[in-house]
Amino acid sequence: MDTFVCAIEQPTALAMALQALAANAALVAPTDTVYGVMCRFDQPAAIDQLYAIKGRPPQKAIPVLIGDPAQLHQVTPMPISPIAQALIEQFWPGPLTIVMPALSTLPTVLTAHQPTVGVRLPDHAWLRTLIRQSGPLAATSANLSGQPETGTVTAVLAQLQGRVELVIADADLDRKDPTGVVASTVVAIDSEQGVQILRPGPIVAQIQQLLYERFGIRC
């Protein structure tokens, strides 16, 4: 397939992205950390396509991006834990993925048959606008599995050219130092195992400080 690149400032960018998602297609769009490849979170066929685009092993679950905390109830049981709430209040929107209990109605291909789901509210205004209109999105970094994460459109196309139909290009993200591209910090909250940091990411020290000061948790 041909890959079309649309600049984020183009008036048609949002409509094109919504149209692709409504057709159960996957697209590449910028986040506040790296470029991500994403699709609707509730459509197994679209999520299957996401795995195929990346060559991602099926046992690796795919996180979900939300556009507003009000969308949390679509992916995790409410109310959420006090620890999750404290992390959300302090670090969302931002580079923090929280692994929480998954609703039983979520596609098993999304969760890789696990009882949890990773959720993030990105600090990217355009992307949040998209997600508020489209609903939560299954999203993972826009690179082939095992290859470096992508912080520029050039890097995206080098890996995914012809694998996706639409790339939304963000010049602000492209201008960032590519050597400083870092994916989000991932924290798992479990009633039995407590809190675990699964991926350090850019804000791990701040998270550790909050958990210790508020809850006496060291991790």
N, C-alpha and C positions, 0 to 999 in steps of 0.2 A: 504493500500500500504506500501511497505518497504521504509524507508528513508535512502538514501545513503549519507554519509558525506565524502566530498573531501577537503583535505587541500588546501588552497589557493596557496601555493607554488608549488603544483603539476603541471607539464607541461600541463596536460589534463584539468585542472580546467576551464580555459576560454572556451575551446571548448565544454566541457560538459554543461556549463551554456548557451552558445549560442544555442546549440542543444535543450536544454529544452525550452528556450524562443521561438525558431522557431516553436516548436511543440505546442505553446500556453499553456505551462505548467507554473505553478508558482514555484519559488524556493526561498530559503533563502540565503542571502548573507550579508556580513558585510558592514556597512557604517562607517563613522567617529564618529557616536554617539552610535548607538545600532545596533543589527542585524535587517534586514528588510526582509519582504516577498514581492516578486515583480514579475511582469509579463509585457508583452507588453502593452503599454498605449492605443493602437488603436484597441484592440481586445476585444469586449464586452464579449465573452464567457470566455476568460482568466480572465477578471476582475471579472466576476461572481464567478469564482473559488476562487479568492482572498477573496471575501466577505465570501464565504462558509468556507474557511480554518480558518479564524479568528472568525467566528460567528459575523461579523461586521454588525451593523444595516444599512440597505440600504440607509437611509437618511444621512449617514456620507460619504462625498466625500473622495476620495483617492488622495493623492498628487502624483506628478510626479517628478522623478529624471532625470536630464539631465547630459550628459558627458562633455558638453562644452557650453558656452553661444550661440554659433552658432546654437544650437538646439532649442533655445527659440521660433523661428518662427513656430515650429511645434505644439506649445501648446497655444500661446497667440498672439494677434494681434501686429504687429509692426507698428511704433516704440513704445517702452515702455515709461512709464512716467519718467521724470527727477528724481523723488524720487526713483523709482525702480532702475534706472541706478546707482544712487549714492550708494544704498545699495549693489548692485551687485559688483560694483568696490571695495567696502571696505570689504565686508564680504564673498564673494564667491571666491573659494570654501570654504565651512564651514557650521556650524550648523544653517543656516538661511533658512527658508521656506518663500517664498513671495507669497501671494495670489493675483493673477492678473486676468484680464479679460480672459475668456476662449474662444478659437476658437469655433465657432458654429459647427465645424466638429468633435469635440471631442465626444466620446461616452457618452451618458447621464448617464450611469451606473457609469462612472468614476467621473463625476461632481455632481452626485446625483441631476441632473436636475437644478443645480445652474449655474449662468452665470460666475462663477469664477473657477480658478484652482490654487492649491498650487504647487509651483515649487521650487526645490532645486538643487544646484550643490554641491555634497558631496566632502569633503576633503579626498578622499580615492582613491589613484591612480589606483589600480586594478579595482575598481568598475567603475571609469570613463572610463577606457579602454573598459570594457564590454559594457557600454552604448553607447560609440562612435560607436561601431560595431553593436549593437543590435537596436539602436534607443532609445528614451526616454522610461522609465519604470514607470508604476504605482507601487507605493511602499508605504508600511506602516510598522509599527514596527512588528516584528515577535513574536507575542504573541496572545493569545486568547483575544477577546474583553473584556475589563474590568480588565484584569490581568496585572501584572507588565511587563514592557518592558524588553527585554532580552539583556544582554551584554556578554553572554557566550554561546557556543554550548550546554553545559549541560542544561542551562536554556531554550534554544530553544527547545531541544528535550523533555524536561519535559512537554512542552505545545503543541508542534506541531508534535511529533513523529507519523508517519503514516498518517499525513495530507499533507505532501509535499514529493516529490520524491528525492529532492536534497538539501543538505545544504553545502554551501561553508564555511569552517571553517578558521578563521583568529586568529592565536595564539596571535598576538599583541593586538587585541581587547579583547580576553579572559583574558589577563594578567592585564587589567585595573581593578581598584577597582570597584567591582559591586555596591557598595553603592553610587558611583559617576556617575552612568549611568544616563544621562540626554538627552532627546530628543531635537530636534532643536527648536530654537525660531521661532515663527510663527507671521508674520506681514502681515496685509491686507492693500492693497492700493486701495482706491476707490475714484473716481472723485467727488462723492457727500458727502461721510462720512469722507473723509480724510484718515488718517493713524490710524490703530488700532493694538495693540499688542494682539493677540489672545491667545498666549501661551508664558510665559516669557522665558523659556529655558536658555541656558548658556551665551548668549551675549546681554541680554536685556538692560543692562546699557550702553554698547557701542553704541547700536542702538539709544537709547534715546538721547545720547549726540550728535551723528551725526545729527539726525533729527532736534535738536534744533539749533545747530551751523550752519548748512547749510540752513535750511528752516524755522527756527523759530517755529517749531512744537513741542508741548509738548504732550506726550502720555504715 
